[in-house]
């Protein structure tokens, strides 16, 4: 009987393949399902085979954020931008926000990790794709002519708004997925109508609104409050 070769023996196992399998597993079953043993089973290898590509659970979590930002950067590279007609700084921030939102919708189970993982990892040890995106945003604002202090203010505002919107948008925890009525599906009938009248009235609307349109509209309002750069020559003078 011929022994069946594992992906690693055939030379097919790689870090991108390992991370792709981890993302797929988390998309299906959530972060709680992700262990080195379970991931190895998904790939048809022994657990020890994974340590060559990701040395433990903590590194695997970093790998998930790496894959997440890799996808964002790939979307940005294929959605236009760059060249002599590169868009204004506000237009570019909107483009980045849309790419971030698209990846968040594709991988909602990973979004909380993306929001919190940087708090446990020094900047110098964060995944290269995350650093690449941060560098791009800072460069966009710097080339627009903002001073360093304003660049950091806009950057923090931009990141906080995007993450905040995506974390609290319509992906509410569902109480009864088979219930067609939004209020009942979210379990709001369990809340006292006397004590929480506004919650019972407004929360169901999370299921109906266009969260990306709301995010971009709010971002525009926030950026309206920022100072205009003294020089936007790199982007041909366009401010929005």
N, C-alpha and C positions, 0 to 999 in steps of 0.2 A: 504493500500500500504506500503510495507516494504522499509524503507529508505536505500539507498545504502551507505555502509560504505566507508569512505575515506581511502587511504593508511595509514594515521596516526592513524585512529581509529583501524585499523586492526593490528597496531604495525609494519607496514612494512616500514614506513618512517625512514630514517637514514641519517647520514651525508654522507657516501659513496654514497648512492642512490641519494641524493640531488646534490652532486658534479658531479656524472656521468650524470645526466640529464642536468646539466649546460654545461658540456663539449659537449654533443650531440647537444644541442641547438646552441652553438657557432660554432661548426663544420659545422652545416647546414646553419646558417644565419649570422654569424659574431658576434663580441662583441657588436655591436650596438643594437642587438636584446635582449641582456640579461638584464632583469629587474627582481626584486623580484616577481612582479605580473605575468609576462610572465612565469617565472620558476614555480611558483605555479600552473599556469594553465596546464603546461606540466605534472605536477605530480598529478593533480586532487585534489588539496587542496587549502585552503585559504592562502593568503600571510602571515598572521600572524603565520601560522604553521611552516614556514621556519625559523623564527627567533630563534627557539630553536637550530637550527643546523648551521645557519650562520647569525649573527646579523647585516644584512645590506649589501648594495652593495659593500662597500670596503672590508668587510670580504669575500664576495663571490668572488671577484677578487683574493684575497689571496688563496681562496679555489681552483680556477682554476689552479694556479701555484702549489698548493699542489698536485692536481690530476696529473698534468703533470710530476712532479718529482717522484711521486709514481709509475707511469708507467715506467719511466726510470729505477728506482731501481729494479722494478719487472723484467724487461728485463735483467738486469745485473745478477740477481740471477738465471735466467734460461738459461743464455747463456754461462755458464762455469766460470772458475776462482775459486780461493781459493784452499786450501789444500796444500800438500807438493810440488806439481808441479806448484804452482801459477806462472803466466807468469811474464816476466820482466816489468819494469816500463813503457817502451815505448809501449809494446804490450798491457798493461792494459789501457793506455791512448787512444790507438786506439780503443779498445773495448768499452770504455766509449763514445768516439766520435761517434761510429757507433750506439750505443743505443740512444744517444741524437738526432742524425739525423733521426733515424727511427720514434721517437715520434714526431719530428718536422714535418715530412711528414704526419703523421697521423692526426696532429692537427695544421695545418699551421696558422689558425686564432688566436691561443693562443700564438704562438711563440713571437710576438712583446710584448705581456704582460709579458712573462717570461723574456725578455731582459730588460724591463724597470721597472717592478714592484719593484725589489730589491732596486732601487734608492729612493723609497718612504717609505721603510720599514726598520727599524733598524735590524741589524743582529739577535739580540736576539728574534725578533718577526717574523722572516721568517719561512715558513712552515718547519716542522721537516724533511720531505723527501728531501727538498732542502739542509738543513744543513747536512743530512746524506750523500748525494752525495759529498758535499764539503769536509766533514771530510774524506771520503774515498779517494778522490784525494790527499788531503794533506798527509794522512797516507801512501799512495802508494809511494809518493815522499820522505817522511821522512824515511821510511823503506829502501828505495834504497840507503840511505847514504848521501843525499844532506843536506847541512846546511840550516838553516831557511830562510836566504835571497834568496838562490837559489830556494828553494821550492816555495816561493811566486812568484818569477820571472817566473818560469815554469807554475805555476798555472794560473797567469794572462794571460800569452801568450796563454795557452791552451784554456781558457774560451773565450778570445777575438777572437781568430781565429775561433773557432767553431760557436759562435754566429754570427760573421761577415759573414762567408760563408753562413750560413743558411738564414740570413736576406736578402742577395743580390743575392741569387742563381736564378734558372730559374723560380721561381714563380713571374714573372713580372705581373703587372696589364694589363689585356687584353683589347684592344680597341674594337675588334670585334671577339668574340669567334667562330663564324661560318666561319671565313675566313681561308682557308687552308694554305695560304702563311704566314710564320712566321713574315715577316716584316710588312705585312698588318694587321695581327692579333694583333700585338703590336702597330699599328698606327704609325709606323716609317715613312710612306709616308708623314706625316704631318710635318716632320722635313726637314729643308732646306738641300739639298745634298751638297751645297757649304759650309754652316756654320758647319754642323755636319757630315762630311763624315765618320769618324771612328765610331761614334755611329750607323749610319745606316748600316755599314758593320758588326760590331761585335755583337751588341745586339741580333740579331736573333739567334746567336749561343748559347745563354743561353737556348734556347728551345731544344737543341740537345745534350749537353754534359752531362756526368755522374757526377752529382754534388757531390755525396758521394765519388767517386774515386778522384775527384779533391780536395775535402776537406782533405782526408787522405794523398794525395800526398803532399799537401801544409803543413800539420801538420808535416809530416816526415822531410820536408826541414827546418821547423822552429826548430824542436827538434835537428836536426843535428848541429845547431848553439849553442846549450846549452852545458855546461860543462858536462863531464861524472862524475858520482858520484864516490867518493873515495872507496865506499864499496857498493856492491849490494848483500850481503850475504842472505838477507831475500828471494830474488828471485832466489837463486841458482847461482848467478853470471851472469845471462843473462842481457845484456844491451839493447836488442831490440827484 
